[in-house]
C-alpha cells in the first residue's frame, strides 16, 4: 500500500524525480490512477510539483502511504492532502516549537515504516493517511532548488518507478531561459527503443518543453519494465547561450539575479597540491581506487601547471619538497610514486594540511591559481587531534590566499569537521562514496576545478542591498557564479552591476545595467524573489557552520526568519501536517548536511526527511540535527558543551566507564579493560568482504550499546536499536519488532530473530546481537560467533584472543607480546552469553588492551 515519488537534484545540477513503492500489492486493492510530475525551470530555479491520486478500491478503510525522496539541497515549500474535498495543508514552524507540540514516535511495526532508505544525494520523508472505503486521496508536494552548472551543462534527471502501470502517467518539463537555450538533449533508459515514441520535445529559442506520456500498456513492455511498470531514467541535458561576458542580469519586482559564467578567457595555470591519506583505514579498495584516480588526474595536468604530492598517516611524506612543473618526466616520476603508496598507521590531518599549505606558500607564481585538495577517510587520530585547533591552524596558515577542498572517503569520516574546514577556506566539502565508481567520483571532482579562469572575483552592485555572497576566490570553466539581491527603492535606473577579477596577471572588469527595453513577466509569487531567499538561506546555513557564540545565534535567527517567511523546510524548521480528526498529526524534520542517512544508514550522503507521528508514550527513531547523524564523541553528548565544537574524547573525561572483556588464549582468566561511555565505536571492519559494524554506546556505565549498524557492500544495511530492527536491501526497508520470531533471508544475508536475540550471517561471518534490560535501561550487546576470514580485520568486537604470561614480582604483571603490563584482579559481566555471568578477569590499562589509541577504534558516524 505504498506509492511515492523520488525527485533529485545533484550537487552540481542533477535533478531526479522518482516514484517508488515499497511493496507490491498483487490484489490491487488500491490504485494510483493518476501520477503527474510537473517541473518548471526559470533562470535555473527549478520548482517541481508532484501530484499523486490514489483510490481505495475495497469496501473498507485502509492506510495509504506517500513516499517522497528529494535532493538534500532542496527545500520543500508546500505539502497538502485532499480527502473527500477537504484539504489538509502542512505548516512550517520553528523546529523547537514543533517538537514541543508533538511527541516523537517509533514506527508502528512494519506497515508504518516511517524511516526509510535514502540515496546518495537524497533524503526522504513519508506520511500516511487512512482513506475510507471506495474513496480517494490526492497528495501534492512542492519543492524548490537552484540548479548548479557542472562542466558546462545542467542535467534534469527523472527516475520513474511507480511499482505499477498508471493509467494517467505524465511527466512535463518546461524550461524558460531568457538568454536562449544553446542545446537540449534527451538521454536515459526511458528514452530508448519502445519508450522513445512516448517522448515529445519542443525547443524554440528561449523555451523548451519535454513531455513523457507512456500508455499503460507501454509501461509494461519496455526492456526494464514489467508487471510493476516503469523502471528507468529520463535525462534532460541543456545549457544556455552566453551572449556577453557579463552574463545574464534579470530583475523582477525589486529583486535581481545575476548569472555570471564567461568562457572566452584564457585558462590560468594552477599550482595544486594533493594531500592523500594513507592510514590503515584506507586499506584495500579505497587505496586502489585512490591510486587509480590519482594516476588519471596526473595524466590530465597541463604542462604549465605545477603540482605536489603529500601522503600521510602518523607521519607526513612529500614526493618532492617543492612544486614541480607538470612536464612528461615529472609526471611519469609522480605516477611511479603514486603506484607505490601503501597504507598503514594513524591519521595526522593537521600536520599533512599544514605541510601542503607551506608547500604552496614556498612556491608563489604570478599569474597562477593555487589550490589544495585533501582526501581522507577518517578523523585525526594522532598529532593534533583537537578539531577546533586544527581549524584554527589551517585557517591562519592559508590566510584567505587559496581554497582548500576536502574530500571525505566513505561513511566513517567526520564530514562536519571536513566541511567546516573547507568552508572556512573558500572551498567545499564533498563526500566520496565507497562504491565501484569511487575513482570516477574523484576524477569528476577534479574536472570541476581543473581549469581556473578567474581569481579574486568581486561582484559589485551599485543600488543593491541584502546581497548574497559577492566575493569568490576562483571561478572555474564550466561552472557558474550566481548572485541575487534586492534593488534599493526598486530603482532600476540607478542600479549597476560590475565584476572585477584577475585573469592571469591582468585585472579585468565587466559592467552592465538592467535592460529597460525587455520587461520581465514574472510569476505571481516572483521566482526571482524566492531564488534570492533560497540562496540566502543556503549561504546563511553555511555561515552558521563557521560561526560561534553570539555571531552564530544572529546568523541562525536571520536564516530562521527567512525560512518561516517563505515556508522552507530546513534544518532550522519543521513542517507540521494536520490530518483528519482521529488521526495523529505529524512533524517533518530536515536534518543538516553531512549527516548519515536515517533508517537504513546506507552508505550515502543523503539524510532522511521524516514525518514523525505525534503519538504519545513511545520512544522515537527521529534523528535531529546534530544527533545520530554526526555521532560525535563524548564531549558532544554533554548538554553543557557548545554545539559547534567537536573535541576528541579521552578516558579522563568520564568517571563511569563501561567494562569490556578480551578473551585470553590458553589461560583461565580473560583480560578486561574500561572504555568511556557515549562513544561511537568501530566494532568490526572487514575490507576484504566490504563488511563493517559500528555501535553507539549509551550514557550509562550499567548499559551497553543503544544502536548498532551493519553495512555490507554499500547496498545491504541492518540497523538495530532497542525498539526496532531495520533491514534495507538498497531499495526497500523492512522493519521488525524485537518481540517477533522471524527468519529473513536474501542471497547474501540471513537474519534470524528469536527471543530478544538476532542471529545475523553474512558470508562467512556470524554475529549475534542481544537485547538486554538492566536497571530499567534497555541496551544491545554484540557477540562475534564466527570471525571473518582474511587479513586486516579490525574492530573492538573482532579482536582475537590474546596470549599472555604471568610475571612474578612485587606488583602483578602480564607479559603480552614481549611487553610487561601492570594489571589487577577484578571482575566483569560477560554479556556475550545470554545468562550474563560475572567472571573474574585481569584489569589492564585501556591503551595496553587496545595496543594503540582509543581514537583508532572510534568512528565519527555510524
PADO-93029 format. One line per 5 residues: their letters; for each residue z, x, y of C-alpha. Coordinates in Angstrom, 2 decimals, padded with zeros to 5 digits. Layout:
N
a> Z:X:Y  ... $
% end
This chain:
862
xxxxx> 000.00:000.00:000.00  -000.75:002.82:002.36  -003.52:003.30:004.83  -003.89:005.79:007.53  -005.96:007.93:009.71 $
xxxxx> -005.88:011.60:010.31  -007.11:012.98:013.62  -007.03:016.66:014.53  -007.89:018.88:017.47  -007.56:022.53:016.55 $
xxxxx> -006.03:025.22:018.75  -009.41:026.03:020.24  -011.20:022.74:020.41  -011.22:021.32:016.90  -010.70:017.56:016.79 $
xxxxx> -010.10:015.86:013.47  -009.78:012.18:012.65  -008.83:011.38:009.09  -007.79:008.30:007.23  -005.52:008.87:004.26 $
xxxxx> -003.94:006.50:001.82  -001.16:007.92:-000.29  -001.59:005.79:-003.38  -004.44:003.80:-004.87  -003.84:000.10:-005.25 $
xxxxx> -006.01:-000.89:-008.19  -005.23:-004.57:-007.84  -006.38:-004.68:-004.22  -003.52:-006.94:-003.17  -004.10:-005.59:000.31 $
xxxxx> -007.36:-004.73:002.06  -008.35:-002.55:005.01  -011.10:-004.89:006.14  -011.83:-003.08:009.42  -011.38:000.50:010.45 $
xxxxx> -012.64:001.89:013.77  -012.26:005.35:015.33  -013.37:005.49:018.95  -013.36:008.92:020.63  -014.30:009.39:024.27 $
xxxxx> -014.62:012.87:025.74  -014.96:013.21:029.52  -014.59:016.57:031.26  -013.41:017.94:027.88  -010.49:015.49:027.92 $
xxxxx> -010.54:013.51:024.68  -008.96:010.10:024.29  -009.01:008.66:020.77  -008.17:005.09:019.83  -007.71:004.29:016.15 $
xxxxx> -007.73:000.61:015.21  -006.98:-000.43:011.65  -006.89:-004.03:010.47  -005.23:-004.81:007.15  -004.94:-008.10:005.26 $
xxxxx> -002.24:-009.08:002.78  -004.27:-010.77:000.04  -001.40:-012.11:-002.05  000.81:-015.19:-001.63  003.99:-013.26:-000.95 $
xxxxx> 005.05:-010.94:001.82  004.74:-007.17:001.36  005.25:-003.98:003.35  002.16:-002.29:004.80  002.42:001.40:005.75 $
xxxxx> 000.45:003.13:008.51  -000.01:006.94:008.50  -001.41:008.95:011.37  -001.96:012.69:011.46  -002.64:014.08:014.89 $
xxxxx> -003.14:017.60:016.29  000.12:019.34:017.07  -001.25:020.00:020.57  -001.99:016.29:021.20  000.26:013.73:022.84 $
xxxxx> 000.50:010.18:021.56  000.44:007.87:024.56  000.25:004.36:023.05  001.03:002.62:019.79  001.13:-001.07:019.06 $
xxxxx> 001.12:-003.51:016.17  -000.22:-007.06:016.34  001.03:-009.61:013.80  000.11:-013.30:013.98  -000.88:-012.92:017.62 $
xxxxx> 002.42:-011.27:018.55  002.14:-007.74:019.97  004.80:-005.06:019.41  004.48:-002.05:021.74  006.01:001.40:021.46 $
xxxxx> 008.13:002.51:024.43  008.56:006.21:025.31  012.13:007.26:026.16  014.08:010.46:026.59  014.83:011.76:023.11 $
xxxxx> 018.62:011.75:023.57  018.56:008.15:024.79  016.51:007.04:021.79  018.82:008.83:019.38  021.87:007.16:020.87 $
xxxxx> 020.32:003.75:020.33  019.07:004.16:016.79  020.74:005.63:013.72  018.62:008.03:011.75  017.94:007.10:008.15 $
xxxxx> 016.62:008.61:004.98  013.62:007.02:003.32  014.44:004.05:001.10  013.16:005.50:-002.15  009.59:006.41:-002.99 $
xxxxx> 007.96:003.50:-001.22  009.34:004.42:002.21  008.04:007.98:002.34  008.96:008.49:005.99  008.50:012.26:005.88 $
xxxxx> 005.06:013.19:004.58  002.57:016.01:004.21  001.19:017.96:007.14  -001.90:020.15:007.54  -002.29:023.48:009.29 $
xxxxx> -002.56:022.18:012.84  -001.49:018.60:012.19  001.68:016.63:012.48  002.14:013.19:011.01  004.09:010.05:011.68 $
xxxxx> 004.26:006.91:009.64  005.50:003.43:010.30  005.50:000.26:008.25  005.84:-003.47:008.76  006.36:-006.45:006.48 $
xxxxx> 003.34:-008.76:006.54  003.71:-012.38:005.48  001.74:-013.89:002.62  -002.01:-014.08:003.29  -001.51:-012.71:006.80 $
xxxxx> -002.93:-009.76:008.73  -001.72:-006.85:010.82  -003.55:-004.66:013.35  -002.38:-001.13:014.09  -003.66:000.64:017.20 $
xxxxx> -002.87:004.23:018.13  -003.97:006.19:021.22  -003.54:009.91:021.71  -004.87:012.40:024.26  -005.92:016.03:024.10 $
xxxxx> -007.70:018.57:026.27  -010.37:020.26:024.16  -010.46:024.03:024.35  -013.63:026.06:024.26  -013.85:028.62:021.45 $
xxxxx> -016.69:031.12:021.03  -018.96:029.16:023.33  -018.61:025.69:021.85  -016.44:022.64:021.35  -016.11:021.03:017.95 $
xxxxx> -015.18:017.43:017.27  -014.43:017.10:013.56  -013.70:013.78:011.89  -012.49:013.75:008.31  -012.72:010.34:006.65 $
xxxxx> -010.72:009.47:003.55  -009.68:005.80:003.68  -008.97:005.68:-000.09  -011.09:002.53:-000.41  -014.52:001.40:000.80 $
xxxxx> -014.12:-000.53:004.07  -016.48:-003.39:004.94  -016.32:-002.73:008.69  -016.10:001.05:008.95  -017.21:002.63:012.24 $
xxxxx> -016.82:005.97:013.93  -018.05:006.03:017.53  -018.07:009.16:019.68  -019.06:009.14:023.35  -019.32:012.39:025.34 $
xxxxx> -019.80:012.44:029.11  -020.10:015.85:030.77  -021.42:015.96:034.36  -022.95:019.49:034.16  -025.14:018.26:031.32 $
xxxxx> -024.88:018.78:027.58  -026.50:022.05:026.56  -026.73:021.31:022.85  -025.41:018.80:020.34  -025.34:019.25:016.58 $
xxxxx> -024.00:017.19:013.71  -022.60:019.04:010.69  -020.22:018.47:007.82  -020.30:016.92:004.37  -020.71:013.38:005.70 $
xxxxx> -023.94:014.33:007.49  -025.83:015.29:004.34  -028.04:013.51:001.81  -027.43:009.75:001.48  -024.95:009.51:004.34 $
xxxxx> -027.26:011.20:006.86  -029.10:007.89:007.28  -025.86:006.23:008.45  -025.65:008.58:011.45  -027.38:007.92:014.76 $
xxxxx> -027.36:010.47:017.57  -028.49:009.98:021.15  -028.48:012.85:023.65  -029.58:012.24:027.24  -028.76:014.84:029.91 $
xxxxx> -025.04:014.47:030.62  -024.26:011.88:027.95  -024.27:011.78:024.16  -023.50:009.10:021.61  -022.82:009.57:017.91 $
xxxxx> -022.35:006.61:015.57  -021.46:006.67:011.89  -021.77:003.25:010.24  -021.97:003.66:006.45  -022.23:000.44:004.47 $
xxxxx> -019.51:-000.44:002.00  -021.88:000.30:-000.87  -022.90:003.65:000.60  -019.24:004.66:000.92  -019.06:004.74:-002.89 $
xxxxx> -022.33:006.56:-003.55  -022.20:009.89:-001.72  -021.52:013.18:-003.55  -017.84:013.30:-002.65  -017.31:009.55:-002.77 $
xxxxx> -016.23:007.18:-005.50  -014.02:004.15:-006.04  -011.77:005.40:-003.26  -014.59:005.55:-000.73  -015.45:008.27:001.76 $
xxxxx> -014.01:011.75:001.49  -015.59:014.33:003.77  -016.17:015.72:007.25  -018.31:014.75:010.22  -018.51:017.58:012.78 $
xxxxx> -019.95:017.18:016.28  -020.59:020.56:017.91  -021.52:020.81:021.58  -021.35:022.81:024.79  -022.19:022.10:028.43 $
xxxxx> -024.59:023.74:030.84  -023.18:026.49:033.06  -025.30:025.91:036.16  -023.21:028.05:038.51  -020.83:030.96:038.02 $
xxxxx> -018.16:028.92:039.81  -018.27:026.33:037.06  -017.58:022.63:037.42  -015.30:021.18:040.11  -014.60:017.47:039.76 $
xxxxx> -012.43:015.04:041.77  -011.13:011.54:041.25  -008.50:009.52:043.13  -006.78:012.50:044.71  -006.80:014.76:041.64 $
xxxxx> -009.21:017.54:040.70  -010.09:019.61:037.65  -011.89:022.94:037.69  -013.62:024.28:034.57  -014.44:027.97:035.01 $
xxxxx> -016.45:029.79:032.34  -019.01:032.25:033.74  -021.17:034.08:031.22  -023.55:036.05:033.47  -021.18:039.01:033.70 $
xxxxx> -021.17:042.48:032.12  -018.62:042.97:029.34  -015.62:045.08:030.21  -014.83:047.99:027.87  -011.48:047.42:026.28 $
xxxxx> -008.50:049.51:025.20  -006.96:047.84:022.18  -004.01:048.89:020.02  -003.48:047.18:016.66  000.17:047.16:015.51 $
xxxxx> 000.33:046.39:011.78  003.47:045.51:009.81  003.56:047.45:006.53  007.09:046.46:005.46  007.87:045.48:001.87 $
xxxxx> 007.34:041.78:002.50  003.65:042.50:003.26  003.15:043.48:-000.37  000.20:042.19:-002.36  -002.33:039.76:-000.98 $
xxxxx> -001.06:039.89:002.60  -001.68:043.62:002.82  -005.02:043.34:001.03  -006.21:040.67:003.48  -004.89:042.64:006.44 $
xxxxx> -006.83:045.72:005.34  -009.95:043.61:004.78  -009.74:042.07:008.25  -008.93:045.38:009.95  -011.96:047.06:008.38 $
xxxxx> -014.22:044.26:009.65  -012.65:044.33:013.14  -013.05:048.11:013.39  -016.71:047.68:012.49  -017.13:045.23:015.39 $
xxxxx> -015.77:047.60:018.07  -018.30:048.78:020.65  -018.68:052.48:021.43  -017.32:052.22:024.97  -014.15:050.60:023.58 $
xxxxx> -011.10:052.79:022.96  -008.63:051.94:020.21  -005.44:052.94:018.46  -003.73:052.05:015.17  000.01:051.79:014.59 $
xxxxx> 001.68:050.84:011.31  005.40:050.27:010.89  008.20:049.45:008.52  011.60:051.03:009.26  009.57:053.91:010.75 $
xxxxx> 006.60:053.85:013.12  003.41:055.75:012.27  000.40:056.26:014.53  -003.07:057.05:013.22  -003.62:059.21:016.33 $
xxxxx> -001.24:059.76:019.23  -003.86:058.82:021.81  -006.58:056.19:022.11  -009.97:057.33:020.85  -013.47:056.07:021.65 $
xxxxx> -014.99:053.77:019.03  -017.78:056.14:018.01  -019.05:056.33:014.44  -016.97:059.38:013.49  -013.69:057.92:014.75 $
xxxxx> -014.37:054.52:013.22  -015.02:056.00:009.77  -011.80:058.02:010.00  -009.87:054.92:011.09  -011.30:052.93:008.19 $
xxxxx> -010.14:055.59:005.74  -006.68:055.34:007.27  -006.73:051.52:007.03  -007.73:051.59:003.36  -004.62:053.59:002.52 $
xxxxx> -001.99:051.55:004.40  000.81:050.96:001.89  003.71:048.52:002.14  007.42:049.27:001.78  010.59:049.38:003.87 $
xxxxx> 012.27:047.26:006.56  010.83:045.90:009.84  011.32:047.68:013.19  009.27:045.49:015.53  010.91:046.78:018.71 $
xxxxx> 010.02:050.45:018.15  006.47:049.62:016.99  005.59:047.44:020.00  007.12:049.91:022.46  005.03:052.70:020.93 $
xxxxx> 001.90:050.56:021.34  002.75:049.93:024.99  003.36:053.63:025.57  000.01:054.46:023.98  -001.82:052.14:026.39 $
xxxxx> 000.18:053.42:029.35  -000.72:057.02:028.46  -004.44:056.22:028.41  -005.37:054.31:031.59  -009.10:053.84:032.19 $
xxxxx> -010.54:052.43:035.37  -012.86:049.50:034.79  -011.42:048.63:031.38  -009.21:045.87:029.96  -006.17:046.68:027.80 $
xxxxx> -004.54:044.50:025.15  -002.02:044.75:022.31  -002.34:042.86:019.02  000.78:042.68:016.81  000.62:041.42:013.21 $
xxxxx> 003.90:040.87:011.35  005.24:038.58:008.63  008.97:038.79:009.25  011.95:039.24:011.54  013.11:042.57:012.93 $
xxxxx> 015.49:043.89:010.27  016.13:047.45:011.40  016.35:049.39:014.64  016.90:046.94:017.50  017.39:043.52:015.87 $
xxxxx> 018.78:041.56:018.84  015.86:039.29:019.71  016.81:038.91:023.38  016.97:042.67:023.82  013.55:043.09:022.15 $
xxxxx> 012.07:040.51:024.52  013.63:042.31:027.48  012.47:045.76:026.33  008.89:044.64:025.75  008.60:042.66:028.99 $
xxxxx> 009.91:045.57:031.07  007.65:048.10:029.34  004.49:046.02:029.76  005.28:045.11:033.36  002.52:042.50:033.57 $
xxxxx> -000.15:045.18:033.10  -001.84:043.75:029.98  -001.44:040.92:027.46  000.37:041.03:024.11  -000.95:038.82:021.31 $
xxxxx> 001.47:038.13:018.44  000.13:037.05:015.07  002.74:035.74:012.63  001.64:036.05:008.99  002.98:033.29:006.73 $
xxxxx> 005.85:030.84:007.00  008.81:033.24:006.73  008.10:034.72:010.13  010.26:033.75:013.13  007.39:032.20:015.05 $
xxxxx> 009.52:031.14:018.03  010.51:034.78:018.58  006.87:035.94:018.48  005.60:033.08:020.62  008.13:033.76:023.36 $
xxxxx> 007.33:037.48:023.33  003.61:036.70:023.68  004.03:034.06:026.41  006.26:036.36:028.45  003.45:038.92:028.44 $
xxxxx> 000.38:036.78:029.25  -000.63:036.38:025.60  -000.41:033.73:022.92  001.31:033.42:019.58  -000.82:032.47:016.59 $
xxxxx> 000.18:031.80:013.01  -001.92:033.30:010.21  -001.62:031.24:007.04  -001.16:032.75:003.60  -004.37:031.41:002.15 $
xxxxx> -007.66:032.65:000.76  -009.16:032.74:004.27  -006.36:034.77:005.91  -008.71:037.70:006.57  -011.18:035.32:008.25 $
xxxxx> -008.35:033.89:010.37  -007.51:037.39:011.61  -011.16:038.17:012.32  -011.59:034.83:014.07  -008.71:035.52:016.42 $
xxxxx> -010.07:038.96:017.26  -013.51:037.50:018.06  -011.89:035.30:020.69  -010.56:038.33:022.62  -013.29:040.83:021.68 $
xxxxx> -015.33:040.53:024.89  -013.36:040.53:028.16  -015.50:039.68:031.20  -012.90:039.50:033.98  -009.38:040.77:034.61 $
xxxxx> -006.72:039.79:037.17  -008.22:036.33:037.68  -006.73:034.39:040.62  -007.71:030.77:041.21  -007.09:029.74:044.85 $
xxxxx> -007.27:026.12:046.06  -007.01:025.56:049.81  -005.83:022.00:050.34  -004.47:021.73:046.79  -000.94:021.01:045.60 $
xxxxx> 001.03:020.72:042.35  -001.37:023.09:040.66  -001.36:024.07:037.01  -001.49:027.78:036.13  -003.70:029.71:038.57 $
xxxxx> -003.30:033.38:037.53  -004.80:034.75:034.32  -004.64:038.36:033.14  -008.03:038.27:031.41  -011.00:035.97:030.85 $
xxxxx> -012.98:036.33:027.60  -016.58:035.45:026.88  -016.93:032.10:025.12  -013.60:030.75:026.41  -012.81:028.65:029.48 $
xxxxx> -010.21:028.60:032.25  -009.09:025.11:033.28  -007.04:024.41:036.42  -006.03:020.99:037.70  -004.01:019.71:040.63 $
xxxxx> -003.68:017.23:043.44  -005.68:017.23:046.67  -003.38:017.24:049.70  -003.56:013.90:051.53  -006.61:013.15:049.36 $
xxxxx> -008.68:015.03:051.96  -011.77:016.26:050.15  -013.37:017.65:053.31  -010.70:020.36:053.72  -010.48:021.21:050.02 $
xxxxx> -011.97:024.54:048.91  -011.80:026.38:045.61  -012.02:030.17:045.31  -011.90:032.54:042.36  -011.02:036.20:042.91 $
xxxxx> -011.20:038.61:039.95  -012.12:042.10:038.79  -015.37:042.68:036.91  -015.28:046.22:035.55  -014.24:048.11:038.71 $
xxxxx> -015.72:045.60:041.14  -013.95:042.79:042.97  -015.84:039.51:042.65  -015.32:036.23:044.50  -016.67:032.73:043.98 $
xxxxx> -016.19:029.78:046.32  -017.09:026.09:046.28  -016.21:022.76:047.85  -016.24:019.44:046.05  -019.73:017.93:046.40 $
xxxxx> -019.73:014.88:048.65  -023.13:013.58:047.55  -022.13:012.90:043.95  -019.27:010.40:043.86  -017.49:010.22:040.53 $
xxxxx> -016.83:006.89:038.89  -013.52:007.45:037.14  -012.00:005.12:034.60  -009.30:002.79:036.00  -006.50:005.00:034.67 $
xxxxx> -008.18:008.13:036.09  -008.71:010.55:033.22  -008.51:013.50:035.66  -005.01:012.47:036.70  -003.98:012.20:033.05 $
xxxxx> -005.67:015.55:032.31  -003.56:017.08:035.10  -000.39:015.52:033.69  -001.21:016.67:030.14  -001.96:020.25:031.20 $
xxxxx> 001.10:020.40:033.47  003.43:019.22:030.69  001.91:021.70:028.23  002.45:024.60:030.59  005.96:023.48:031.52 $
xxxxx> 006.90:023.39:027.83  005.62:026.97:027.51  007.57:027.93:030.62  010.74:026.38:029.19  010.44:028.73:026.19 $
xxxxx> 010.56:031.69:028.56  013.35:030.37:030.86  017.13:030.30:030.61  020.11:028.74:032.38  019.52:026.54:035.42 $
xxxxx> 015.85:027.51:035.61  015.32:026.23:032.09  017.02:022.91:032.87  014.91:022.49:036.01  011.67:023.07:034.11 $
xxxxx> 012.80:020.73:031.34  013.60:017.92:033.79  010.25:018.32:035.54  008.41:018.07:032.22  010.53:015.12:031.07 $
xxxxx> 009.84:013.13:034.25  006.08:013.54:033.74  006.31:012.60:030.05  008.15:009.37:030.89  005.75:008.52:033.73 $
xxxxx> 002.59:008.98:031.64  004.01:007.84:028.30  003.55:011.12:026.46  005.48:011.71:023.24  006.51:015.39:023.38 $
xxxxx> 009.43:017.47:022.09  011.42:016.03:025.02  010.69:012.35:024.37  010.62:009.80:021.58  008.71:006.57:021.07 $
xxxxx> 010.78:003.54:020.13  008.76:000.98:018.16  010.17:-002.51:018.10  009.30:-004.57:015.04  009.56:-008.30:014.22 $
xxxxx> 013.02:-009.85:014.14  014.91:-008.97:010.99  013.20:-005.60:010.55  014.57:-002.24:011.63  013.24:-000.72:014.84 $
xxxxx> 012.03:002.86:014.55  012.07:006.06:016.61  009.21:008.56:016.62  010.01:012.20:017.44  007.61:015.04:018.11 $
xxxxx> 009.03:018.46:017.16  008.36:021.56:019.21  005.63:024.06:018.50  006.09:026.77:015.92  008.17:024.70:013.57 $
xxxxx> 007.88:024.19:009.90  006.16:021.07:008.64  008.56:018.40:007.59  008.80:016.63:004.33  006.61:018.79:002.19 $
xxxxx> 007.37:022.06:004.02  003.84:023.10:003.39  002.51:026.47:004.42  001.07:025.04:007.59  001.98:025.22:011.24 $
xxxxx> 001.74:021.56:011.95  005.02:019.75:012.33  005.95:016.25:011.36  005.78:013.46:013.91  008.16:010.95:012.41 $
xxxxx> 009.12:007.32:012.70  012.74:007.16:011.52  014.32:003.83:010.68  017.37:002.84:012.68  019.26:001.77:009.58 $
xxxxx> 022.97:002.39:009.85  025.06:004.04:007.18  022.52:006.52:005.81  022.18:010.26:006.40  018.90:011.35:007.91 $
xxxxx> 015.97:013.57:007.00  014.90:013.70:010.63  014.30:017.22:011.88  014.77:017.51:015.61  013.61:020.23:017.97 $
xxxxx> 015.42:023.46:017.19  016.81:022.13:013.90  015.41:022.93:010.47  012.01:023.77:011.92  013.42:027.05:013.12 $
xxxxx> 016.32:027.52:010.70  017.78:030.24:012.90  020.53:032.48:011.68  024.20:031.94:012.08  024.72:032.00:015.84 $
xxxxx> 022.14:029.27:016.26  024.28:026.91:014.21  027.26:027.28:016.55  027.23:024.49:019.17  028.76:026.75:021.82 $
xxxxx> 025.76:029.07:021.94  022.83:028.67:024.28  019.80:027.11:022.58  017.36:029.61:024.00  018.97:032.65:022.39 $
xxxxx> 018.40:033.84:018.87  020.67:036.60:017.58  020.77:038.10:014.14  023.94:037.28:012.26  026.37:039.87:010.99 $
xxxxx> 029.10:039.32:008.39  031.82:039.80:011.02  030.76:036.66:012.91  032.02:034.34:010.16  035.59:034.07:008.93 $
xxxxx> 034.89:031.87:005.89  032.07:033.38:003.80  030.62:031.98:000.60  031.14:033.93:-002.63  028.18:034.85:-004.85 $
xxxxx> 028.18:036.18:-008.42  025.98:039.01:-009.66  025.76:039.36:-013.46  026.61:042.74:-014.99  024.72:044.44:-017.79 $
xxxxx> 026.87:045.20:-020.85  030.19:044.53:-019.08  032.75:041.74:-019.38  033.34:041.25:-015.65  030.47:040.32:-013.33 $
xxxxx> 030.27:041.54:-009.74  030.84:039.28:-006.75  030.33:039.51:-003.01  030.66:037.33:000.10  027.83:036.09:002.32 $
xxxxx> 028.31:034.31:005.68  027.75:030.55:005.66  024.94:028.75:007.53  022.30:031.40:006.78  018.75:030.74:005.58 $
xxxxx> 018.29:032.93:002.50  015.31:034.16:000.54  016.22:033.11:-002.99  013.02:034.13:-004.76  009.75:035.72:-003.75 $
xxxxx> 007.09:036.41:-006.39  003.98:037.69:-004.56  002.09:038.12:-007.82  002.13:034.38:-008.52  002.38:033.18:-004.88 $
xxxxx> 005.76:031.58:-005.56  008.73:031.55:-003.19  012.04:029.73:-002.90  014.26:029.67:000.21  017.60:027.98:000.80 $
xxxxx> 019.69:026.86:003.78  023.43:027.35:003.32  025.79:024.72:004.68  028.50:025.29:007.28  031.42:025.22:004.84 $
xxxxx> 032.59:028.00:002.53  033.57:025.34:-000.02  029.96:024.22:-000.38  026.59:025.79:-001.15  023.03:025.04:-000.08 $
xxxxx> 022.16:021.98:001.98  018.43:022.40:001.46  016.18:024.33:-000.90  012.40:024.61:-000.53  009.96:025.93:-003.14 $
xxxxx> 006.37:026.90:-002.22  003.66:027.55:-004.81  000.11:028.69:-003.93  000.23:027.04:-000.48  -000.57:023.57:-001.81 $
xxxxx> 002.40:022.75:-004.03  005.74:022.25:-002.32  009.10:020.97:-003.52  011.87:020.26:-001.02  015.36:019.31:-002.15 $
xxxxx> 018.31:018.23:-000.07  021.44:016.32:-001.03  019.78:012.91:-000.68  016.19:013.17:-001.86  013.67:015.39:-003.69 $
xxxxx> 010.17:015.60:-002.21  007.19:016.83:-004.25  003.95:017.48:-002.37  000.70:018.47:-004.04  -001.12:019.30:-000.81 $
xxxxx> -002.43:015.77:-000.32  000.27:013.26:-001.21  004.05:013.30:-001.10  006.24:011.76:-003.82  009.93:011.07:-003.36 $
xxxxx> 012.70:010.98:-005.96  016.31:009.95:-005.64  018.88:012.15:-007.40  020.02:009.08:-009.35  016.69:008.79:-011.19 $
xxxxx> 015.69:010.18:-014.58  012.06:011.22:-014.48  009.55:013.67:-015.95  006.88:014.53:-013.38  004.09:016.95:-014.31 $
xxxxx> 000.95:018.36:-012.74  -001.43:021.01:-014.04  000.87:023.80:-012.85  004.29:022.29:-012.11  006.78:020.48:-014.33 $
xxxxx> 009.73:018.66:-012.75  012.39:017.03:-014.93  015.20:015.14:-013.20  018.31:014.18:-015.15  021.97:013.61:-014.31 $
xxxxx> 022.01:015.25:-010.85  020.09:018.24:-012.12  016.41:019.07:-011.67  014.62:021.41:-014.06  011.51:022.97:-012.49 $
xxxxx> 008.97:025.08:-014.39  006.15:026.82:-012.51  004.06:029.13:-014.66  006.45:031.46:-016.46  009.31:030.76:-014.03 $
xxxxx> 012.03:028.20:-014.74  014.57:027.11:-012.12  017.48:024.71:-012.43  018.87:023.17:-009.23  022.14:021.23:-009.49 $
xxxxx> 023.71:018.72:-007.12  027.47:019.19:-006.66  030.16:017.44:-004.64  033.34:019.25:-003.60  035.97:018.13:-001.08 $
xxxxx> 033.67:015.28:-000.07  030.77:017.64:000.68  027.55:017.44:-001.33  025.58:020.65:-001.86  022.92:022.25:-004.07 $
xxxxx> 023.03:025.36:-006.23  020.03:027.07:-007.91  020.02:028.98:-011.18  017.07:031.09:-012.30  016.82:030.39:-016.03 $
xxxxx> 013.58:032.28:-016.61  012.67:035.16:-014.32  009.04:035.61:-013.17  007.05:038.31:-014.91  005.68:041.27:-012.98 $
xxxxx> 006.91:043.72:-010.37  008.12:043.34:-006.76  010.20:040.24:-007.44  012.67:039.76:-004.58  015.43:037.37:-003.54 $
xxxxx> 019.14:036.60:-003.88  018.65:034.43:-006.97  016.14:036.77:-008.60  018.28:039.92:-008.84  018.53:041.26:-012.39 $
xxxxx> 021.90:042.16:-013.99  023.45:045.35:-012.62  024.74:048.18:-014.81  027.98:049.85:-013.73  030.70:052.18:-014.96 $
xxxxx> 034.38:052.13:-014.01  035.57:055.26:-012.20  039.21:056.25:-012.69  041.21:057.16:-009.60  043.81:056.02:-007.10 $
xxxxx> 041.53:053.18:-005.98  039.32:051.09:-008.20  035.70:052.20:-008.00  032.49:051.37:-009.84  029.57:053.72:-010.27 $
xxxxx> 026.34:051.84:-009.61  023.02:053.70:-009.60  024.80:057.05:-009.10  026.83:055.72:-006.15  030.56:055.06:-006.18 $
xxxxx> 031.62:051.76:-004.66  035.19:050.65:-003.95  035.95:047.24:-005.46  038.91:044.92:-006.03  039.57:042.45:-008.81 $
xxxxx> 039.09:038.88:-007.65  037.59:035.57:-008.83  034.66:033.28:-008.12  033.33:029.89:-009.20  030.25:030.15:-011.42 $
xxxxx> 028.05:027.37:-010.04  025.11:028.33:-012.26  026.90:026.46:-015.06  027.38:022.69:-014.73  031.10:022.91:-015.63 $
xxxxx> 031.54:025.38:-012.72  034.23:027.56:-014.31  036.31:030.04:-012.30  035.70:033.57:-013.56  037.20:036.97:-012.80 $
xxxxx> 034.92:039.44:-011.00  034.80:042.77:-009.20  034.58:042.01:-005.46  032.39:044.54:-003.68  031.13:045.06:-000.10 $
xxxxx> 028.10:042.98:000.83  025.84:045.92:001.68  026.60:047.62:-001.63  025.99:044.40:-003.54  022.61:043.85:-001.91 $
xxxxx> 021.72:047.56:-001.97  020.42:047.08:001.54  020.89:044.99:004.67  021.66:041.26:004.55  018.79:040.80:007.01 $
xxxxx> 016.37:041.79:004.22  017.41:038.66:002.33  017.26:036.16:005.21  014.34:034.11:006.46  013.71:032.55:009.85 $
xx> 012.34:029.33:008.43  012.41:027.58:005.08 $
% end
